[in-house]
């Protein structure tokens, strides 16, 4: 049975002190709550160990926003999957459109990152999605299919069963524009059909697929009511506890 997941991606926001305050406030807000989804917060690297120590990790999972594609060594400034795991974090966001666009992450790089994340017991939240020009040309399905075939579809069935997929229409990230509910459901259903064709219906039905594109408290109930939308990868709205909790409560 697949899980409903609401995952926050703080991106490059919040000092260590501000991040601890935000995590603590969220922890308090959820302390007595009966949740119908798994809650995850994706913090900057420097926050990870401190945030893990400050919250109830039975209630809130913690994710890194990236990890290196190397196991260890002379890679100044990089943070390995084993380092992420050592902080107590359980998840890592990989393949985000900003990493692909701004830092040149290729499918080959992402294959290595996913493999190392899995080898270190982390759950990858693997992102895919298209830019506006691809959507306007009605080539989004082929584009997303290629992203998956070049990366996570190289995994064994056992390993694929350990990942979460997040579809992020790049044209709807931070723009205030949201894919319609129909567009979001259509793409997530398509992704699930690709998983079924590759790994079988059982694994497809067990895979959590999230929507990430200007999801907010207002549209979350309608989005989360769709049969193939298992939650959201939330950007800006995850930086305010009231907004983030309203999305969590949409389940």
Secondary structure, 3 states (H helix, E strand, C coil): CCCCEEEEECCCCCCHHHHHHHHHHHHHHHCCCCCCCEEEEEECHHHHHHHHHHCCCCCEEEEECCCCCCCCCCCCCCCCHHHHHHCCCCEEEECCHHHHHHHCCCHHHHHHHHHHHHHCCCEEEEEECCCHHHHHCCCHHHHHHHHHHCCHHHCCHHHHCCCEEEECCHHHCCCCCCCCHHHHHHHHHHHHHHHHHHHCHHHHHHCCEEECCCCCHHHHHHHHCCCCCCEEEECHHHHCHHHHHHHHCCC
